[in-house]
Amino acid sequence: MKYALFLFATLASLPFSAAEDPTPPDGTFIQGMTISCQSWGGEWGTDGFGEELDRLQALGVNWVAIHPYAGIREDGSVSYREFGSTSEGAIDRAPTWLTRPIREAHARGMEIMIKPHLAYWGSPFTWRGEIEFVDAARDARFWKQYRAWILDLADACSEADAFSVGTELELQMHREGEWRELIQGVRALTDAHLSYCSNWDSFERVPFWDALDAIGVQAYFPVQPQGLVEGDLPAAREIRQAWEPWLARLKATSERVGKVVFFGELGYDRVVTTAARPWEGVSRSRPASSDGDLVQERCLKVAFEVLEMNKEWLRGAFLWKWFVGSTRHSNFELDREELRQLIQTSWENRG
């Protein structure tokens, strides 16, 4: 993907914990990447995962994230590959595809976030933000099984540096009591920084930010200038202007709850409509194009400016996304050679 990680060369952001000085004493910055999978996550436990960490570290990445999956069904059931309970010793029974990524990251001086995703494929839900149940029995089943899954993950991944208690569960936000109970349970199992990764349009409605360490946001904000006809190419200055109201709302939320913000995901694909709908990737109906390359580049450059200019409260981003080994027909995939060249050039320009 052309221009996909121009951002990495200049991304200046910070760890999840707040600090008065926006620059860490050692001068380092958080530069994050999500390492995705083409299966249920087994790739994370292979030698290839460490090889990708080496490649990413050479590009300046010092945080990575993985996103373990559980299935969700219409009846509220949550299914996953069970590997023990939250009782003492469960970590010894945890699979290597969860524990090895943490060891590999730490061996290289990198940090890692665990970001659970509910896999809605095969269910009536078209995305995680639609997960809701029609009766109390299904709702109770969901929360019992979702809690068990998250606690098992927190126990198995207790050595991780950050842990998200959920991702994009927009229609579950009103269950504040259940979320607070879950957060308390996770804290008993790990010292990781805790967050929740809210969708771009609902971060202001999360009622339990105060119980977490940071505000996580899936940063697929529409930055298509108003009045621009779909298919026209937005200029960088127009994209910059479109960011302004979102930044104001993000900063107000940060100040209101007293927590810093980070982007749990940030990405643009090679489609001409990526500024209007950044959450949409390349597909048969949305093919990649040279115009898409140009819009992608402009969006990423402006995103860098946003992070750089607001780093006192906006502490970084995990770019979406990277894979173990080669992939085919995957949206948001990052071209490695183009990335290497762009990062090298960007570092030279920065110096």
Secondary structure, DSSP 8 states (H G I E B T S, - for coil): -TTTTGGGGT-----SS--SSSS-TT-----EEEE--SSSSGGGGSHHHHHHHHHHHHTT--EEEE--EEEE-TTS-EE------SSTTHHHHS-HHHHHHHHHHHHTT-EEEE--EEE-TTSS-SSGGG---SSHHHHHHHHHHHHHHHHHHHHHTTT-SEEEEEES-GGGTT-HHHHHHHHHHHHTT--SEEEEEE-TTTGGG-TTGGGSSSEEEE-------TT--TTS---HHHHHHHHHHHHHHHHHHHHHHT--EEEEEE---SSTTTTT-TT----SSS---HHHHHHHHHHHHHHHHHHHHTTTTEEEEEEEEE-SS--SS-TT---HHHHHHHHHHHHHHH-
